[in-house]
Amino acid sequence: MRFRIREDIAFVLPSFFFFCLFLLYPALDMIGLVMRDPIGVFMKMIADPAIPTVFLNVLIFSIASVALCEAIGLALALCLNERLKGVNFLRGLVTIPWGIPPAVAVALFYSWFEPRYGIINSILSPVIGKIPWFSDYAMVTFILIAGWRFAPYQILGILAALQIIPEEYYEAAKVDGANAWQRFTKITLPMITPQLVILFLIQLMWRINHFELPYLLTGGGPGYSTHLPATYAYQIIFLHGDVSYGALILLSTLGIVIIIAAIIIKVMKL
């Protein structure tokens, strides 16, 4: 008897293979590294004075940057959903920040926020003085850069959600005398809320594992003030050679992602 694989299973097998190779195996390998001395690495994490700062940083950075992305995405998606001349060109134009390599984006924004000669400080210094963007306000800088760079993902996702709302709903609301704000709050926002939550959740997962901005701009300094778990784990593993402890930090971020995802899905009843 010939062995046959169902077509639906055959289509899923390549994705399942790469999932096991690049996600499941590294996660299991990290668990194995931690289990070499679980009590020791857990005690080391509890005693590490940098850990509260690192995880507070990632929560602030993740939530604030994703919220900024969502706000920019919603505003621009509403504009791009209108029947405007050249709107297709504009829809393509807004995807440019997403396609810029991280190092190039960092270099671009460094020239803007450079404390002494940057464009932003050149404009603001006569009014409020020079702002130390990469020391005292480094987290604000990271949030602004991430909001600009990852907003296109939100724009495209929200725009897709807007375009499936039946036009008849808006026509009926106009007949009933609803103004633009009422149409937005009573029709648009309720109908795209599930998509907004899903987009927020996906971006939040990405941002918790963020690495390039603090690594390229500040290296996690001054002190631990701009370290995120990914950059701190990198320092622990590659500079201090403590692989088990670094693996525990990375597994902790995975736990945060799972908890946040479960809370949002439960609250929104998705």
Backbone as numpy.savetxt, mean C-alpha at the origin, in Angstrom:
# Nx Ny Nz CAx CAy CAz Cx Cy Cz
-6.51 -47.65 -18.04 -7.35 -46.46 -18.04 -6.46 -45.21 -18.04
-6.74 -44.31 -18.94 -5.95 -43.09 -19.05 -6.31 -42.13 -17.92
-5.24 -41.48 -17.40 -5.44 -40.49 -16.33 -5.69 -39.13 -16.96
-6.79 -38.50 -16.59 -7.14 -37.19 -17.13 -7.35 -36.19 -16.00
-6.89 -34.97 -16.23 -7.08 -33.89 -15.26 -8.22 -33.01 -15.73
-9.12 -32.69 -14.83 -10.23 -31.80 -15.17 -9.68 -30.47 -15.68
-10.39 -29.89 -16.65 -9.90 -28.66 -17.28 -9.77 -27.52 -16.27
-10.75 -27.38 -15.36 -10.68 -26.28 -14.41 -9.47 -26.42 -13.50
-9.14 -27.67 -13.10 -7.96 -27.90 -12.26 -6.69 -27.62 -13.05
-6.67 -28.02 -14.33 -5.50 -27.80 -15.17 -5.18 -26.31 -15.32
-6.21 -25.47 -15.40 -5.99 -24.03 -15.52 -5.41 -23.44 -14.24
-5.76 -24.02 -13.10 -5.31 -23.49 -11.81 -3.91 -23.98 -11.45
-3.51 -25.12 -11.98 -2.24 -25.73 -11.58 -1.02 -24.82 -11.75
-0.85 -24.10 -12.88 0.33 -23.21 -12.98 0.37 -22.15 -11.88
-0.78 -21.52 -11.60 -0.81 -20.52 -10.53 -0.51 -21.15 -9.19
-1.05 -22.35 -8.95 -0.80 -23.04 -7.68 0.68 -23.39 -7.54
1.32 -23.77 -8.64 2.74 -24.11 -8.61 3.57 -22.90 -8.20
3.32 -21.75 -8.85 4.09 -20.55 -8.54 3.76 -20.02 -7.14
2.51 -20.22 -6.69 2.15 -19.84 -5.32 2.98 -20.65 -4.32
3.09 -21.95 -4.55 3.87 -22.79 -3.65 5.35 -22.44 -3.71
5.84 -22.14 -4.92 7.27 -21.90 -5.10 7.71 -20.58 -4.48
6.93 -19.52 -4.72 7.37 -18.17 -4.33 6.70 -17.64 -3.07
5.63 -18.25 -2.59 4.96 -17.76 -1.40 4.92 -18.79 -0.27
4.38 -19.96 -0.58 4.21 -20.97 0.47 5.55 -21.50 0.97
6.44 -21.86 0.05 7.74 -22.39 0.47 8.55 -21.39 1.29
8.68 -20.10 0.85 9.41 -19.14 1.71 8.78 -18.96 3.09
7.42 -18.96 3.14 6.75 -18.81 4.44 7.07 -20.00 5.34
6.99 -21.21 4.80 7.31 -22.40 5.60 8.78 -22.42 6.00
9.63 -21.93 5.10 11.06 -21.87 5.41 11.33 -20.90 6.56
10.62 -19.75 6.56 10.77 -18.79 7.65 10.30 -19.38 8.97
9.19 -20.12 8.92 8.71 -20.78 10.14 9.76 -21.77 10.65
10.38 -22.49 9.73 11.43 -23.42 10.13 12.61 -22.71 10.77
12.97 -21.54 10.26 14.08 -20.78 10.85 13.74 -20.32 12.26
12.50 -19.87 12.45 12.08 -19.43 13.78 12.06 -20.59 14.76
11.63 -21.77 14.30 11.48 -22.93 15.18 12.82 -23.52 15.62
13.91 -23.03 15.06 15.21 -23.49 15.56 15.41 -23.11 17.03
14.94 -21.93 17.37 15.04 -21.46 18.76 13.85 -20.53 19.04
12.64 -21.06 19.08 11.45 -20.20 19.18 11.41 -19.33 20.43
11.78 -19.90 21.56 11.74 -19.13 22.81 12.77 -18.01 22.78
13.94 -18.31 22.27 15.01 -17.31 22.21 14.65 -16.12 21.34
14.11 -16.39 20.14 13.80 -15.27 19.25 12.59 -14.48 19.74
11.63 -15.15 20.38 10.49 -14.43 20.94 10.93 -13.52 22.09
11.81 -14.01 22.93 12.33 -13.19 24.02 13.15 -12.03 23.48
13.86 -12.28 22.40 14.65 -11.21 21.79 13.74 -10.12 21.23
12.62 -10.51 20.64 11.68 -9.52 20.12 11.05 -8.71 21.26
10.70 -9.37 22.33 10.10 -8.68 23.47 11.07 -7.67 24.08
12.36 -8.03 24.10 13.36 -7.16 24.72 13.89 -6.10 23.78
13.62 -6.19 22.50 14.16 -5.26 21.51 13.45 -3.91 21.63
14.14 -2.82 21.98 13.48 -1.51 22.12 13.01 -0.91 20.80
13.51 -1.43 19.67 13.12 -0.88 18.37 11.78 -1.40 17.88
11.35 -2.56 18.39 10.15 -3.20 17.85 8.89 -2.34 17.97
8.59 -1.73 19.12 7.38 -0.88 19.17 7.40 0.24 18.14
8.55 0.88 17.96 8.65 1.97 16.99 8.46 1.45 15.57
9.09 0.30 15.26 9.01 -0.25 13.90 7.57 -0.60 13.53
6.85 -1.25 14.43 5.49 -1.66 14.12 4.50 -0.50 14.19
4.76 0.48 15.03 3.94 1.69 15.02 4.15 2.44 13.70
5.40 2.49 13.24 5.70 3.13 11.96 4.92 2.50 10.82
4.90 1.17 10.78 4.25 0.51 9.65 2.75 0.69 9.69
2.16 0.75 10.89 0.72 0.99 10.97 0.37 2.40 10.51
1.14 3.38 10.98 0.89 4.77 10.57 1.09 4.92 9.07
2.22 4.43 8.59 2.53 4.56 7.16 1.50 3.85 6.30
1.15 2.63 6.66 0.24 1.84 5.83 -1.15 2.47 5.77
-1.73 2.76 6.92 -3.10 3.28 6.95 -3.17 4.66 6.31
-2.22 5.54 6.65 -2.27 6.90 6.13 -2.01 6.94 4.62
-1.03 6.18 4.14 -0.72 6.22 2.71 -1.82 5.60 1.87
-2.43 4.51 2.37 -3.51 3.89 1.62 -4.75 4.79 1.63
-5.02 5.44 2.76 -6.15 6.38 2.82 -5.94 7.53 1.84
-4.70 8.03 1.75 -4.40 9.09 0.79 -4.57 8.59 -0.64
-4.10 7.38 -0.93 -4.29 6.77 -2.26 -5.77 6.67 -2.60
-6.56 6.24 -1.63 -7.99 6.05 -1.86 -8.67 7.39 -2.13
-8.29 8.43 -1.39 -8.88 9.75 -1.59 -8.51 10.30 -2.97
-7.23 10.20 -3.33 -6.80 10.67 -4.66 -7.48 9.85 -5.75
-7.52 8.53 -5.55 -8.13 7.65 -6.55 -9.60 7.95 -6.77
-10.34 8.16 -5.68 -11.77 8.45 -5.79 -12.01 9.78 -6.49
-11.25 10.80 -6.12 -11.43 12.12 -6.72 -11.14 12.09 -8.22
-10.02 11.48 -8.60 -9.66 11.46 -10.01 -10.52 10.50 -10.82
-10.92 9.40 -10.21 -11.80 8.46 -10.92 -13.15 9.11 -11.24
-13.67 9.90 -10.31 -14.93 10.61 -10.57 -14.78 11.58 -11.73
-13.64 12.25 -11.80 -13.39 13.17 -12.92 -13.24 12.42 -14.23
-12.49 11.31 -14.21 -12.24 10.56 -15.44 -13.46 9.75 -15.89
-14.45 9.64 -15.04 -15.68 8.93 -15.42 -16.64 9.83 -16.21
-16.34 11.11 -16.25 -17.19 12.04 -17.00 -16.87 11.96 -18.49
-17.83 12.39 -19.30 -17.64 12.40 -20.76 -16.92 13.69 -21.15
-15.61 13.66 -21.03 -14.79 14.83 -21.33 -13.99 14.58 -22.60
-13.63 15.65 -23.27 -12.80 15.54 -24.46 -11.38 15.13 -24.05
-10.86 14.09 -24.68 -9.52 13.60 -24.36 -9.44 12.80 -23.08
-10.59 12.29 -22.60 -10.58 11.58 -21.32 -9.79 10.27 -21.42
-9.79 9.62 -22.59 -9.03 8.37 -22.74 -7.53 8.62 -22.61
-7.08 9.76 -23.15 -5.66 10.11 -23.00 -5.33 10.36 -21.53
-6.22 11.05 -20.83 -6.00 11.33 -19.41 -5.99 10.04 -18.59
-6.84 9.09 -18.95 -6.86 7.82 -18.23 -5.54 7.09 -18.37
-4.94 7.18 -19.54 -3.62 6.58 -19.71 -2.53 7.35 -18.98
-2.69 8.67 -18.95 -1.68 9.53 -18.32 -1.55 9.28 -16.83
-2.68 9.01 -16.16 -2.63 8.85 -14.70 -1.92 7.56 -14.28
-1.68 6.64 -15.20 -1.00 5.40 -14.83 0.52 5.55 -14.81
1.04 6.70 -15.25 2.49 6.89 -15.33 3.18 6.70 -13.98
2.70 7.31 -12.88 3.41 7.12 -11.59 3.58 5.66 -11.19
2.59 4.84 -11.53 2.64 3.42 -11.19 3.74 2.70 -11.96
4.04 3.17 -13.17 5.03 2.51 -14.00 6.45 2.98 -13.78
6.64 4.05 -13.00 7.99 4.54 -12.75 8.70 3.62 -11.77
9.93 3.19 -12.07 10.66 2.32 -11.13 10.84 3.00 -9.78
10.86 2.23 -8.70 10.96 2.82 -7.36 12.17 3.74 -7.18
13.33 3.32 -7.68 14.53 4.15 -7.51 14.39 5.49 -8.23
13.76 5.47 -9.41 13.56 6.72 -10.16 12.58 7.63 -9.42
11.49 7.03 -8.89 10.51 7.82 -8.13 11.15 8.43 -6.90
12.00 7.68 -6.22 12.68 8.19 -5.03 13.62 9.34 -5.41
14.37 9.18 -6.50 15.27 10.26 -6.94 14.49 11.51 -7.32
13.36 11.32 -7.98 12.52 12.46 -8.36 12.04 13.21 -7.12
11.52 12.49 -6.15 10.99 13.16 -4.97 12.09 13.67 -4.06
13.25 13.06 -4.11 14.36 13.61 -3.33 14.71 15.01 -3.82
14.68 15.20 -5.14 14.96 16.53 -5.69 13.90 17.54 -5.28
12.70 17.08 -5.00 11.62 17.97 -4.56 11.74 18.29 -3.07
12.04 17.28 -2.25 12.00 17.45 -0.80 13.37 17.63 -0.17
14.42 17.71 -0.96 15.77 17.89 -0.42 15.77 19.09 0.53
16.25 18.91 1.79 16.08 19.94 2.81 16.68 21.30 2.48
17.81 21.33 1.79 18.46 22.62 1.55 18.07 23.27 0.24
18.05 22.48 -0.85 17.86 23.08 -2.16 16.63 22.53 -2.90
15.80 21.73 -2.24 14.64 21.15 -2.90 13.60 22.19 -3.28
12.78 21.83 -4.27 11.77 22.76 -4.78 10.77 23.14 -3.69
10.34 22.17 -2.89 9.33 22.43 -1.86 9.85 23.43 -0.83
11.06 23.20 -0.34 11.62 24.11 0.65 11.94 25.47 0.06
12.29 25.52 -1.21 12.54 26.82 -1.84 11.28 27.67 -1.85
10.13 27.01 -1.99 8.86 27.73 -2.00 8.42 28.09 -0.59
8.60 27.16 0.36 8.07 27.34 1.71 9.00 28.13 2.63
10.31 28.11 2.36 11.25 28.71 3.31 11.00 30.18 3.59
10.59 31.02 2.61 10.31 32.42 2.97 9.13 32.58 3.92
8.25 31.57 3.98 7.04 31.68 4.81 7.21 30.98 6.15
7.62 29.72 6.14 7.70 28.95 7.39 9.08 28.36 7.65
10.06 28.70 6.82 11.40 28.17 7.01 11.57 26.81 6.34
12.78 26.31 6.39 13.09 25.03 5.76 12.59 23.88 6.63
11.94 22.91 6.01 11.37 21.76 6.72 12.30 20.56 6.55
12.70 19.90 7.63 13.56 18.70 7.53 12.75 17.49 7.09
12.50 17.36 5.81 11.60 16.34 5.29 12.08 14.93 5.55
13.40 14.72 5.60 13.92 13.36 5.72 14.40 13.02 7.13
14.08 13.85 8.10 14.40 13.53 9.49 13.15 13.66 10.35
12.79 14.87 10.73 11.62 15.07 11.59 10.31 14.71 10.91
10.25 14.94 9.59 8.99 14.71 8.85 9.16 13.61 7.81
10.04 12.67 8.10 10.32 11.61 7.12 9.08 10.76 6.85
8.31 10.43 7.90 7.13 9.59 7.71 6.08 10.31 6.86
5.94 11.61 7.06 5.03 12.40 6.22 5.47 12.35 4.77
6.78 12.46 4.55 7.32 12.39 3.19 7.03 11.04 2.56
7.24 9.96 3.31 6.96 8.62 2.79 5.48 8.50 2.39
4.60 9.01 3.23 3.17 8.92 2.97 2.80 9.68 1.70
3.36 10.86 1.51 3.06 11.67 0.32 3.57 10.97 -0.94
4.78 10.43 -0.88 5.35 9.76 -2.06 4.55 8.51 -2.40
4.22 7.71 -1.39 3.45 6.49 -1.62 2.06 6.82 -2.14
1.45 7.89 -1.61 0.13 8.31 -2.10 0.14 8.66 -3.56
1.22 9.33 -4.00 1.33 9.70 -5.42 1.63 8.47 -6.29
2.55 7.63 -5.81 3.03 6.54 -6.67 2.00 5.43 -6.85
1.21 5.13 -5.81 0.29 4.00 -5.88 -1.15 4.40 -6.13
-1.42 5.70 -6.27 -2.78 6.15 -6.55 -3.35 5.58 -7.86
-2.54 5.40 -8.93 -3.12 4.87 -10.17 -3.85 3.55 -10.01
-3.36 2.69 -9.13 -4.06 1.40 -8.89 -5.47 1.66 -8.39
-5.60 2.61 -7.45 -6.92 2.94 -6.93 -7.78 3.60 -7.99
-7.18 4.47 -8.78 -7.94 5.17 -9.82 -8.57 4.18 -10.79
-7.77 3.24 -11.27 -8.28 2.28 -12.25 -9.34 1.37 -11.64
-9.11 0.94 -10.39 -10.09 0.07 -9.74 -11.40 0.77 -9.47
-11.34 2.01 -8.99 -12.57 2.77 -8.70 -13.27 3.15 -9.99
-12.50 3.50 -11.02 -13.10 3.85 -12.31 -13.86 2.67 -12.89
-13.31 1.48 -12.77 -14.01 0.28 -13.24 -15.31 0.08 -12.48
-15.29 0.34 -11.16 -16.51 0.20 -10.36 -17.55 1.24 -10.75
-17.12 2.45 -11.05 -18.06 3.51 -11.43 -18.76 3.20 -12.75
-18.04 2.56 -13.64 -18.59 2.36 -14.98 -19.63 1.25 -15.05
-19.77 0.47 -13.98 -20.80 -0.58 -14.00 -22.07 -0.14 -13.27
-22.10 1.09 -12.77 -23.32 1.60 -12.14 -24.30 1.98 -13.25
-25.50 1.44 -13.26 -26.46 1.75 -14.32 -26.79 3.25 -14.37
-26.78 3.81 -15.56 -27.08 5.23 -15.75 -28.51 5.56 -15.36
-29.38 4.56 -15.40 -30.79 4.81 -15.07 -30.96 5.28 -13.63
-30.09 4.86 -12.74 -30.19 5.30 -11.35 -30.01 6.82 -11.24
-29.03 7.33 -11.99 -28.77 8.77 -11.94 -29.91 9.55 -12.61
-30.43 9.01 -13.70 -31.53 9.69 -14.39 -32.76 9.77 -13.51
-33.06 8.67 -12.79 -34.20 8.68 -11.88 -33.98 9.66 -10.73
-32.74 9.74 -10.23 -32.45 10.67 -9.14 -32.59 12.12 -9.59
-32.18 12.41 -10.83 -32.33 13.77 -11.34 -33.80 14.14 -11.47
-34.60 13.18 -11.91 -36.04 13.44 -12.02 -36.63 13.74 -10.65
-36.12 13.08 -9.60 -36.61 13.31 -8.24 -36.05 14.58 -7.62
-35.16 15.26 -8.36 -34.62 16.53 -7.87 -33.36 16.41 -7.05
-32.67 15.28 -7.09 -31.44 15.11 -6.32 -30.30 15.89 -6.97
-29.53 16.61 -6.15 -28.38 17.34 -6.67 -27.16 16.41 -6.78
-26.03 16.96 -7.23 -24.84 16.15 -7.48 -24.34 15.47 -6.21
-24.33 16.20 -5.09 -23.86 15.62 -3.83 -24.77 14.49 -3.36
-26.06 14.68 -3.50 -27.02 13.64 -3.09 -26.88 12.41 -3.97
-26.65 12.61 -5.26 -26.46 11.46 -6.15 -25.19 10.70 -5.78
-24.16 11.45 -5.37 -22.90 10.81 -4.99 -23.07 10.01 -3.70
-23.70 10.62 -2.69 -23.81 9.96 -1.38 -24.87 8.86 -1.34
-25.91 8.96 -2.17 -27.01 8.00 -2.12 -26.89 6.90 -3.18
-26.14 7.16 -4.25 -26.04 6.16 -5.32 -24.59 5.69 -5.50
-23.71 6.64 -5.83 -22.34 6.27 -6.18 -21.60 5.61 -5.02
-21.54 6.30 -3.89 -20.74 5.80 -2.78 -21.23 4.45 -2.25
-22.54 4.25 -2.02 -22.96 2.93 -1.55 -22.66 1.81 -2.54
-22.75 2.10 -3.83 -22.56 1.03 -4.82 -21.10 0.66 -5.04
-20.18 1.60 -4.75 -18.76 1.27 -4.94 -18.05 0.96 -3.63
-18.77 1.00 -2.51 -18.14 0.74 -1.21 -17.45 -0.63 -1.14
-18.08 -1.73 -1.61 -17.35 -3.01 -1.57 -16.03 -2.97 -2.33
-16.03 -2.31 -3.50 -14.78 -2.19 -4.26 -13.75 -1.33 -3.52
-14.21 -0.26 -2.87 -13.30 0.59 -2.11 -12.64 -0.21 -0.99
-13.42 -1.03 -0.32 -12.88 -1.82 0.78 -11.86 -2.85 0.27
-12.18 -3.50 -0.82 -11.27 -4.49 -1.38 -9.96 -3.84 -1.83
-10.06 -2.69 -2.51 -8.87 -1.97 -2.94 -8.04 -1.52 -1.74
-8.73 -1.03 -0.71 -8.02 -0.60 0.50 -7.28 -1.78 1.13
-7.95 -2.92 1.18 -7.37 -4.12 1.79 -6.14 -4.59 1.02
-6.24 -4.63 -0.30 -5.11 -5.08 -1.12 -3.92 -4.14 -0.96
-4.19 -2.82 -1.02 -3.10 -1.86 -0.87 -2.49 -1.92 0.53
-3.33 -2.15 1.53 -2.82 -2.23 2.90 -1.85 -3.40 3.05
-2.20 -4.52 2.44 -1.30 -5.68 2.49 0.03 -5.36 1.82
-0.03 -4.68 0.69 1.22 -4.32 0.00 2.05 -3.36 0.83
1.38 -2.40 1.45 2.12 -1.35 2.16 2.76 -1.86 3.44
2.15 -2.82 4.10 2.74 -3.37 5.32 4.08 -4.03 5.01
4.23 -4.54 3.81 5.49 -5.18 3.40 6.39 -4.22 2.62
6.13 -2.93 2.73 6.88 -1.95 1.93 8.35 -1.91 2.37
9.22 -1.67 1.38 10.66 -1.71 1.65 11.42 -0.53 1.05
11.12 -0.18 -0.21 12.05 0.67 -0.94 12.15 2.11 -0.44
11.03 2.74 -0.03 11.10 4.15 0.36 12.02 4.38 1.57
11.80 3.73 2.71 12.72 3.97 3.82 14.14 3.50 3.55
14.28 2.42 2.78 15.62 1.90 2.50 16.41 2.87 1.64
15.78 3.41 0.60 16.50 4.28 -0.33 16.64 5.71 0.18
15.68 6.21 0.95 15.71 7.62 1.36 16.44 7.84 2.68
16.17 7.03 3.67 16.75 7.27 5.00 17.50 6.08 5.57
17.36 4.90 4.97 17.99 3.72 5.52 17.41 3.30 6.85
16.21 3.81 7.17 15.58 3.50 8.45 15.86 4.52 9.54
16.80 5.43 9.32 17.17 6.41 10.33 16.36 7.69 10.24
16.68 8.65 11.09 17.66 8.56 12.19 17.20 7.62 13.29
18.13 6.84 13.80 17.79 5.81 14.78 16.91 4.76 14.14
15.76 4.49 14.76 14.78 3.56 14.21 13.52 4.29 13.75
13.60 5.61 13.64 12.39 6.41 13.48 11.66 6.17 12.16
12.36 5.70 11.13 11.68 5.46 9.85 11.79 4.01 9.40
12.23 3.13 10.28 12.29 1.71 9.92 10.87 1.14 9.82
10.66 0.32 8.80 9.47 -0.52 8.70 9.93 -1.97 8.94
9.02 -2.91 9.20 9.46 -4.28 9.48 10.36 -4.86 8.39
10.07 -4.58 7.12 10.88 -5.15 6.04 12.31 -4.63 6.08
12.48 -3.31 6.30 13.83 -2.76 6.34 14.56 -3.17 7.62
13.83 -3.26 8.72 14.47 -3.66 9.97 14.89 -5.13 9.90
14.03 -5.98 9.33 14.39 -7.39 9.17 15.58 -7.54 8.23
15.63 -6.73 7.19 16.79 -6.74 6.27 18.07 -6.42 7.03
18.01 -5.41 7.89 19.18 -5.03 8.67 19.58 -6.15 9.63
18.59 -6.75 10.28 18.88 -7.83 11.23 19.51 -9.03 10.53
18.99 -9.38 9.35 19.45 -10.59 8.66 20.80 -10.36 7.99
20.92 -9.28 7.20 22.09 -9.13 6.33 23.22 -8.34 6.98
22.92 -7.49 7.96 23.98 -6.75 8.61 24.41 -7.39 9.93
23.45 -8.00 10.64 23.77 -8.62 11.93 23.80 -10.14 11.85
23.34 -10.72 10.75 23.42 -12.16 10.56 22.48 -12.98 11.40
21.44 -12.36 11.96 20.49 -13.09 12.81 19.27 -13.47 11.96
19.36 -14.60 11.28 18.33 -15.00 10.33 17.03 -15.37 11.04
17.12 -16.07 12.16 15.91 -16.51 12.86 15.10 -15.33 13.37
15.76 -14.35 13.94 15.05 -13.18 14.46 14.44 -12.36 13.31
15.18 -12.21 12.23 14.64 -11.50 11.07 13.42 -12.21 10.49
13.47 -13.55 10.47 12.32 -14.31 9.97 11.10 -14.10 10.87
11.30 -14.02 12.18 10.19 -13.80 13.09 9.54 -12.43 12.85
10.35 -11.42 12.59 9.81 -10.08 12.30 8.95 -10.13 11.04
9.43 -10.80 10.02 8.67 -10.89 8.77 7.39 -11.69 8.96
7.45 -12.77 9.74 6.24 -13.54 10.02 5.23 -12.72 10.82
5.72 -11.83 11.67 4.82 -10.96 12.43 4.04 -10.04 11.52
4.69 -9.54 10.45 3.96 -8.69 9.49 2.90 -9.50 8.77
3.20 -10.77 8.48 2.19 -11.64 7.86 0.99 -11.80 8.79
1.26 -11.95 10.08 0.16 -12.06 11.04 -0.69 -10.80 11.08
-0.04 -9.63 11.00 -0.80 -8.37 10.99 -1.69 -8.30 9.76
-1.16 -8.70 8.60 -1.95 -8.69 7.36 -3.18 -9.58 7.51
-3.00 -10.77 8.05 -4.12 -11.71 8.20 -5.18 -11.15 9.15
-4.74 -10.56 10.26 -5.68 -10.01 11.23 -6.47 -8.84 10.63
-5.78 -7.92 9.96 -6.46 -6.77 9.36 -7.45 -7.24 8.29
-7.04 -8.19 7.47 -7.93 -8.70 6.44 -9.18 -9.33 7.06
-9.01 -10.11 8.11 -10.16 -10.77 8.76 -11.11 -9.74 9.37
-10.55 -8.69 10.00 -11.39 -7.66 10.62 -12.20 -6.90 9.58
-11.54 -6.49 8.50 -12.23 -5.70 7.47 -13.29 -6.54 6.79
-12.98 -7.78 6.47 -13.97 -8.64 5.80 -15.16 -8.90 6.71
-14.91 -9.07 8.00 -16.00 -9.32 8.94 -16.87 -8.08 9.12
-16.23 -6.92 9.26 -16.98 -5.68 9.48 -17.82 -5.34 8.26
-17.23 -5.46 7.08 -17.93 -5.09 5.84 -18.80 -6.21 5.32
-18.72 -7.40 5.93 -19.55 -8.54 5.53 -19.37 -8.85 4.04
-18.10 -8.89 3.61 -17.82 -9.17 2.20 -17.87 -10.68 1.96
